[in-house]
Amino acid sequence: MAVWALGLNHTTAPLDLRGRFAFALDQLAPTLQSLRSSMGRSDGHPEVEAAILSTCNRTEIYCAAAQPALEHTVGWLAESGGVSPALLRAHTYALADDQAARHAFRVASGLDSMVLGEAQILGQMKDAVRAAETAGALGSTLNQLFQRSFAVAKEVRSATEIGAHSISMAAAAVRLASQLFEKLQETRVLFVGAGEMIDLAATHFAARQPARIAIANRSLDRGEKLAARFGAEVMRLADLPARLHEFDIVVSCTASTLPLIGLGAVERALKARKHRPMFMVDLAVPRDIEPEVKQLEDVYLYTVDDLAHVVRQGEASRQAAVAEAETIIDAGVQSFMHWLDQRSPTGGIVPLIQQLQAQTDVWRQAELARARKLLARGDDVEAVMEALSRGLTQKMLHGALAELHAGDAQSREQTAQTVSRLFLRKER
């Protein structure tokens, strides 16, 4: 069984390119069906397993099949994002077998994140696995890969200090805002969206007790649930352009495929504010705020990539923890590859086990048939049972006994040790 991964992330691809390959959680099932259908039309991949991890910092495809199909995966992903395969290859990483496993383990453990050691990615991976399972795209191989990823991530977090003093995107946004506004308690903050990232950002900003908090979301019900936790106002997305000027800080993260806050709306807001500065954070991929907004003199706009420098501060102090985590990951990769090798039709033990089970079943059926004939003609039950048990043991021991009498003294000694290990094991 071959395992491979194809991905692009914050270190290999610019924000706008990543935005072309962002899949919302509710899009994963049909997207996986499209991928598997495409694979099924190519020779040798009718039973491909697949899972897609899509976050603001990365989109990764994990697959398993009898034969690898990295080029086909690149072609499918390029077509889905409307770019050429050549352009996509320039910004992606393609990994196979142990390297794919190592990457999955590092991602789950927070070692491949923009925020070293952050825990949010683990929950996002679990969501991706659940989506793949619900779509019927997750087989035994990828299930093992991800379950082992989660186990390794848990061990990394419990055995190392990889997450100690980790600065999240939300915390970085608060830190930058406090550099612009001397007193965050006097600011008015607007959150656009009501997902996990906005929840985290709202928690960090609310801790600074701003003068006012508002949440704009497409679904008022979901917005109201989040607003209730922070004593915030709820507003409709449709009202956003007319009310944008009311807020000093705007943090946006939605699943919209097009920008929600345009250059014109921000220009009108600045005019109404008499050009008092606005601090804006766009955590969405694709963007929620048009990139041209960054050119406005009184706007301080930060994207997920702009926050990279802030969140990476302090990582040097955690390098010892990284080394410890890599050791744990190495062991996990070796264990997974051993498991995968055991299932290999060419080098594993699973086919041998299947052959042994098939052979012993043939012997069992033959002895049962013989016993039934003896019982049908009226033979003594105890004598038939005795003959049945003797026949089975003779069949099972015949090969071992024959080997003990064959070959030279050295080979017989080796056979004797093996037979002793197999048949004379003491019960513990």
C-alpha positions as semicolon CSV with decimal commas, in nm:
position;residue;x (nm);y (nm);z (nm)
1;M;0,000;0,000;0,000
2;A;0,136;0,343;-0,098
3;V;0,075;0,655;0,111
4;W;0,133;1,007;-0,021
5;A;0,061;1,368;0,069
6;L;0,041;1,682;-0,143
7;G;0,019;2,023;0,017
8;L;0,084;2,395;0,016
9;N;0,121;2,609;0,325
10;H;0,230;2,946;0,463
11;T;0,596;2,871;0,388
12;T;0,552;2,756;0,027
13;A;0,266;2,960;-0,119
14;P;0,146;3,323;-0,097
15;L;-0,187;3,401;0,067
16;D;-0,383;3,461;-0,253
17;L;-0,270;3,129;-0,403
18;R;-0,363;2,944;-0,083
19;G;-0,704;3,109;-0,106
20;R;-0,772;2,925;-0,434
21;F;-0,744;2,593;-0,255
22;A;-0,932;2,668;0,067
23;F;-1,216;2,422;0,134
24;A;-1,479;2,487;0,399
25;L;-1,565;2,192;0,623
26;D;-1,902;2,141;0,453
27;Q;-1,727;2,132;0,113
28;L;-1,498;1,842;0,203
29;A;-1,741;1,556;0,130
30;P;-1,820;1,654;-0,232
31;T;-1,457;1,754;-0,288
32;L;-1,336;1,414;-0,169
33;Q;-1,593;1,243;-0,390
34;S;-1,461;1,441;-0,687
35;L;-1,101;1,347;-0,608
36;R;-1,176;0,977;-0,562
37;S;-1,390;0,968;-0,874
38;S;-1,106;1,124;-1,069
39;M;-0,863;0,868;-0,925
40;G;-1,104;0,585;-1,002
41;R;-1,100;0,674;-1,370
42;S;-0,724;0,622;-1,380
43;D;-0,580;0,270;-1,388
44;G;-0,481;0,116;-1,057
45;H;-0,668;0,353;-0,824
46;P;-1,027;0,227;-0,791
47;E;-1,009;0,206;-0,411
48;V;-0,812;0,517;-0,320
49;E;-0,843;0,649;0,036
50;A;-0,836;1,026;0,075
51;A;-0,860;1,305;0,332
52;I;-0,823;1,683;0,295
53;L;-0,696;1,919;0,563
54;S;-0,776;2,282;0,485
55;T;-0,698;2,572;0,723
56;C;-0,600;2,936;0,689
57;N;-0,235;2,830;0,669
58;R;-0,247;2,512;0,462
59;T;-0,433;2,279;0,230
60;E;-0,310;1,919;0,229
61;I;-0,435;1,605;0,056
62;Y;-0,351;1,266;0,208
63;C;-0,407;0,953;0,000
64;A;-0,347;0,578;0,017
65;A;-0,383;0,324;-0,264
66;A;-0,222;0,016;-0,410
67;Q;-0,004;0,238;-0,630
68;P;0,105;0,602;-0,576
69;A;-0,053;0,872;-0,792
70;L;0,113;1,199;-0,698
71;E;0,106;1,343;-1,049
72;H;-0,264;1,269;-1,082
73;T;-0,323;1,438;-0,744
74;V;-0,132;1,747;-0,858
75;G;-0,335;1,763;-1,179
76;W;-0,667;1,729;-0,995
77;L;-0,579;1,996;-0,736
78;A;-0,450;2,237;-1,004
79;E;-0,774;2,201;-1,199
80;S;-0,984;2,255;-0,886
81;G;-0,800;2,581;-0,816
82;G;-0,793;2,700;-1,176
83;V;-0,413;2,713;-1,207
84;S;-0,160;2,525;-1,418
85;P;0,005;2,211;-1,275
86;A;0,344;2,376;-1,329
87;L;0,248;2,677;-1,113
88;L;0,106;2,450;-0,843
89;R;0,418;2,232;-0,834
90;A;0,631;2,542;-0,771
91;H;0,441;2,609;-0,448
92;T;0,364;2,260;-0,316
93;Y;0,541;1,977;-0,137
94;A;0,488;1,614;-0,239
95;L;0,570;1,344;0,014
96;A;0,547;0,965;0,006
97;D;0,535;0,682;0,260
98;D;0,755;0,754;0,567
99;Q;0,797;1,122;0,472
100;A;0,421;1,162;0,437
101;A;0,374;0,998;0,777
102;R;0,641;1,217;0,935
103;H;0,476;1,529;0,793
104;A;0,133;1,428;0,928
105;F;0,282;1,364;1,273
106;R;0,463;1,701;1,271
107;V;0,150;1,886;1,164
108;A;-0,060;1,721;1,436
109;S;0,207;1,804;1,696
110;G;0,219;2,172;1,598
111;L;0,576;2,157;1,466
112;D;0,481;2,267;1,114
113;S;0,254;2,554;1,218
114;M;0,311;2,926;1,184
115;V;0,262;2,931;1,562
116;L;0,508;2,669;1,688
117;G;0,333;2,426;1,921
118;E;-0,017;2,564;1,868
119;A;-0,295;2,321;1,955
120;Q;-0,568;2,439;1,716
121;I;-0,434;2,238;1,422
122;L;-0,494;1,910;1,605
123;G;-0,867;1,985;1,631
124;Q;-0,873;2,086;1,265
125;M;-0,708;1,756;1,167
126;K;-0,966;1,563;1,369
127;D;-1,244;1,755;1,191
128;A;-1,087;1,667;0,855
129;V;-1,069;1,298;0,949
130;R;-1,433;1,296;1,062
131;A;-1,534;1,459;0,733
132;A;-1,341;1,197;0,534
133;E;-1,494;0,917;0,738
134;T;-1,845;1,056;0,689
135;A;-1,780;1,081;0,314
136;G;-1,672;0,715;0,305
137;A;-1,323;0,814;0,188
138;L;-1,127;0,693;0,491
139;G;-0,991;0,338;0,479
140;S;-0,784;0,136;0,726
141;T;-0,449;0,277;0,611
142;L;-0,531;0,649;0,646
143;N;-0,727;0,577;0,962
144;Q;-0,412;0,424;1,112
145;L;-0,202;0,715;0,991
146;F;-0,425;0,976;1,154
147;Q;-0,496;0,787;1,475
148;R;-0,123;0,742;1,521
149;S;-0,076;1,113;1,441
150;F;-0,315;1,202;1,722
151;A;-0,141;0,964;1,963
152;V;0,201;1,109;1,877
153;A;0,068;1,465;1,918
154;K;-0,069;1,376;2,261
155;E;0,266;1,230;2,367
156;V;0,454;1,534;2,234
157;R;0,234;1,769;2,434
158;S;0,253;1,567;2,754
159;A;0,626;1,484;2,736
160;T;0,767;1,816;2,608
161;E;0,711;2,190;2,655
162;I;0,646;2,249;2,286
163;G;0,334;2,452;2,359
164;A;0,479;2,656;2,644
165;H;0,449;3,031;2,595
166;S;0,305;2,978;2,247
167;I;0,163;3,298;2,096
168;S;-0,156;3,247;1,895
169;M;-0,275;3,453;1,600
170;A;-0,538;3,608;1,826
171;A;-0,282;3,702;2,091
172;A;-0,058;3,850;1,823
173;A;-0,347;4,062;1,696
174;V;-0,410;4,197;2,047
175;R;-0,039;4,275;2,087
176;L;-0,031;4,472;1,760
177;A;-0,354;4,656;1,842
178;S;-0,215;4,763;2,178
179;Q;0,081;4,922;1,996
180;L;-0,158;5,140;1,794
181;F;-0,412;5,221;2,067
182;E;-0,270;5,321;2,402
183;K;-0,585;5,212;2,586
184;L;-0,769;4,915;2,439
185;Q;-1,037;4,974;2,704
186;E;-1,149;5,277;2,503
187;T;-1,171;5,100;2,167
188;R;-1,473;4,961;1,984
189;V;-1,412;4,617;1,832
190;L;-1,602;4,448;1,549
191;F;-1,567;4,077;1,475
192;V;-1,684;3,956;1,135
193;G;-1,773;3,586;1,144
194;A;-1,852;3,351;1,431
195;G;-1,624;3,051;1,376
196;E;-1,348;2,905;1,588
197;M;-1,087;3,166;1,495
198;I;-1,321;3,456;1,575
199;D;-1,418;3,286;1,900
200;L;-1,051;3,273;1,998
201;A;-0,987;3,632;1,888
202;A;-1,293;3,760;2,075
203;T;-1,177;3,584;2,390
204;H;-0,837;3,757;2,376
205;F;-0,978;4,103;2,300
206;A;-1,257;4,070;2,557
207;A;-0,993;4,008;2,824
208;R;-0,874;4,368;2,761
209;Q;-1,230;4,495;2,832
210;P;-1,286;4,715;2,525
211;A;-1,558;4,978;2,543
212;R;-1,779;4,791;2,298
213;I;-1,786;4,463;2,109
214;A;-2,003;4,377;1,809
215;I;-2,029;4,061;1,602
216;A;-2,143;4,056;1,239
217;N;-2,233;3,719;1,098
218;R;-2,438;3,577;0,813
219;S;-2,632;3,361;1,059
220;L;-2,775;3,576;1,340
221;D;-2,842;3,269;1,558
222;R;-2,477;3,168;1,562
223;G;-2,369;3,527;1,607
224;E;-2,603;3,569;1,903
225;K;-2,461;3,260;2,078
226;L;-2,110;3,398;2,054
227;A;-2,220;3,751;2,145
228;A;-2,394;3,628;2,459
229;R;-2,061;3,512;2,600
230;F;-1,901;3,855;2,569
231;G;-2,196;4,087;2,620
232;A;-2,163;4,191;2,257
233;E;-2,401;4,343;2,005
234;V;-2,505;4,140;1,700
235;M;-2,543;4,289;1,353
236;R;-2,617;4,162;1,005
237;L;-2,347;4,139;0,742
238;A;-2,566;4,352;0,516
239;D;-2,532;4,639;0,766
240;L;-2,152;4,621;0,770
241;P;-2,071;4,891;0,508
242;A;-2,298;5,148;0,671
243;R;-2,165;5,086;1,024
244;L;-1,798;5,018;0,962
245;H;-1,701;5,371;1,071
246;E;-1,820;5,299;1,426
247;F;-1,531;5,065;1,502
248;D;-1,164;5,119;1,577
249;I;-1,067;4,753;1,544
250;V;-1,204;4,506;1,288
251;V;-1,115;4,136;1,295
252;S;-1,257;3,921;1,015
253;C;-1,253;3,549;0,947
254;T;-1,534;3,394;0,741
255;A;-1,563;3,120;0,481
256;S;-1,665;3,366;0,209
257;T;-1,506;3,307;-0,130
258;L;-1,511;3,682;-0,207
259;P;-1,402;3,983;0,004
260;L;-1,674;4,116;0,236
261;I;-1,505;4,449;0,310
262;G;-1,408;4,646;0,002
263;L;-1,183;4,946;-0,055
264;G;-1,477;5,183;-0,110
265;A;-1,647;5,085;0,216
266;V;-1,328;5,146;0,414
267;E;-1,267;5,481;0,241
268;R;-1,619;5,596;0,336
269;A;-1,567;5,473;0,693
270;L;-1,242;5,670;0,725
271;K;-1,412;5,983;0,598
272;A;-1,689;5,945;0,856
273;R;-1,425;5,888;1,126
274;K;-1,244;6,207;1,018
275;H;-0,946;5,980;0,941
276;R;-0,900;5,847;1,291
277;P;-0,692;5,526;1,247
278;M;-0,847;5,183;1,203
279;F;-0,677;4,857;1,295
280;M;-0,789;4,566;1,077
281;V;-0,698;4,197;1,088
282;D;-0,795;3,962;0,806
283;L;-0,755;3,604;0,926
284;A;-0,951;3,454;0,637
285;V;-0,824;3,248;0,344
286;P;-0,942;3,354;0,086
287;R;-0,931;3,716;0,200
288;D;-1,228;3,889;0,364
289;I;-1,078;4,238;0,316
290;E;-0,962;4,364;-0,022
291;P;-0,580;4,386;-0,024
292;E;-0,589;4,744;-0,164
293;V;-0,719;4,858;0,178
294;K;-0,364;4,820;0,308
295;Q;-0,254;5,117;0,095
296;L;-0,485;5,359;0,279
297;E;-0,290;5,597;0,500
298;D;-0,501;5,564;0,814
299;V;-0,557;5,188;0,802
300;Y;-0,330;4,926;0,959
301;L;-0,425;4,600;0,790
302;Y;-0,266;4,267;0,884
303;T;-0,322;3,929;0,721
304;V;-0,233;3,584;0,857
305;D;0,103;3,608;0,682
306;D;0,172;3,955;0,825
307;L;0,135;3,813;1,176
308;A;0,411;3,556;1,117
309;H;0,692;3,768;1,262
310;V;0,502;3,833;1,585
311;V;0,401;3,475;1,651
312;R;0,751;3,345;1,582
313;Q;0,908;3,556;1,856
314;G;1,023;3,344;2,146
315;E;1,049;3,024;1,944
316;A;1,425;2,993;2,006
317;S;1,357;2,914;2,370
318;R;1,152;2,611;2,263
319;Q;1,409;2,451;2,032
320;A;1,504;2,193;2,295
321;A;1,140;2,090;2,311
322;V;1,136;2,063;1,931
323;A;1,429;1,819;1,941
324;E;1,247;1,607;2,199
325;A;0,931;1,615;1,989
326;E;1,119;1,504;1,676
327;T;1,250;1,200;1,865
328;I;0,895;1,101;1,958
329;I;0,786;1,155;1,598
330;D;1,073;0,938;1,466
331;A;0,953;0,650;1,682
332;G;0,596;0,701;1,563
333;V;0,701;0,697;1,198
334;Q;0,898;0,376;1,243
335;S;0,600;0,212;1,413
336;F;0,360;0,317;1,136
337;M;0,593;0,201;0,859
338;H;0,634;-0,134;1,035
339;W;0,256;-0,166;1,048
340;L;0,232;-0,071;0,678
341;D;0,505;-0,318;0,583
342;Q;0,321;-0,599;0,760
343;R;0,025;-0,535;0,533
344;S;0,237;-0,536;0,218
345;P;0,155;-0,824;-0,019
346;T;0,526;-0,857;-0,107
347;G;0,710;-0,814;0,219
348;G;0,458;-0,840;0,499
349;I;0,330;-1,118;0,725
350;V;-0,042;-1,057;0,664
351;P;-0,050;-1,273;0,345
352;L;0,135;-1,552;0,532
353;I;-0,115;-1,534;0,817
354;Q;-0,400;-1,552;0,567
355;Q;-0,241;-1,858;0,400
356;L;-0,195;-2,030;0,735
357;Q;-0,556;-1,965;0,830
358;A;-0,676;-2,093;0,493
359;Q;-0,464;-2,409;0,520
360;T;-0,575;-2,491;0,875
361;D;-0,936;-2,436;0,770
362;V;-0,891;-2,691;0,489
363;W;-0,754;-2,942;0,742
364;R;-1,038;-2,869;0,983
365;Q;-1,305;-2,915;0,718
366;A;-1,145;-3,244;0,602
367;E;-1,136;-3,389;0,953
368;L;-1,494;-3,273;1,025
369;A;-1,617;-3,440;0,706
370;R;-1,438;-3,763;0,804
371;A;-1,586;-3,750;1,154
372;R;-1,940;-3,693;1,024
373;K;-1,911;-4,004;0,802
374;L;-1,796;-4,215;1,096
375;L;-2,081;-4,086;1,313
376;A;-2,333;-4,148;1,032
377;R;-2,238;-4,514;1,014
378;G;-2,280;-4,552;1,390
379;D;-1,921;-4,545;1,523
380;D;-1,865;-4,468;1,890
381;V;-1,871;-4,091;1,957
382;E;-1,567;-4,098;2,187
383;A;-1,364;-4,292;1,928
384;V;-1,464;-4,043;1,655
385;M;-1,367;-3,745;1,872
386;E;-1,032;-3,909;1,947
387;A;-0,969;-3,972;1,577
388;L;-1,069;-3,610;1,494
389;S;-0,826;-3,459;1,743
390;R;-0,545;-3,697;1,641
391;G;-0,597;-3,621;1,273
392;L;-0,581;-3,244;1,329
393;T;-0,265;-3,258;1,541
394;Q;-0,091;-3,487;1,295
395;K;-0,168;-3,253;1,005
396;M;-0,047;-2,948;1,199
397;L;0,274;-3,116;1,320
398;H;0,361;-3,300;1,000
399;G;0,565;-3,019;0,842
400;A;0,759;-2,943;1,162
401;L;0,839;-3,310;1,227
402;A;0,953;-3,358;0,867
403;E;1,189;-3,060;0,893
404;L;1,336;-3,196;1,218
405;H;1,446;-3,511;1,034
406;A;1,577;-3,330;0,723
407;G;1,901;-3,145;0,647
408;D;2,236;-3,138;0,828
409;A;2,299;-3,110;1,200
410;Q;2,317;-2,728;1,200
411;S;1,986;-2,684;1,013
412;R;1,819;-2,943;1,238
413;E;1,940;-2,752;1,545
414;Q;1,796;-2,425;1,409
415;T;1,469;-2,601;1,325
416;A;1,457;-2,754;1,673
417;Q;1,491;-2,408;1,833
418;T;1,216;-2,265;1,611
419;V;0,982;-2,560;1,674
420;S;1,047;-2,536;2,046
421;R;0,962;-2,165;2,040
422;L;0,642;-2,225;1,843
423;F;0,502;-2,536;2,010
424;L;0,657;-2,555;2,359
425;R;0,594;-2,200;2,478
426;K;0,518;-2,182;2,848
427;E;0,199;-2,006;2,950
428;R;0,265;-1,688;3,143
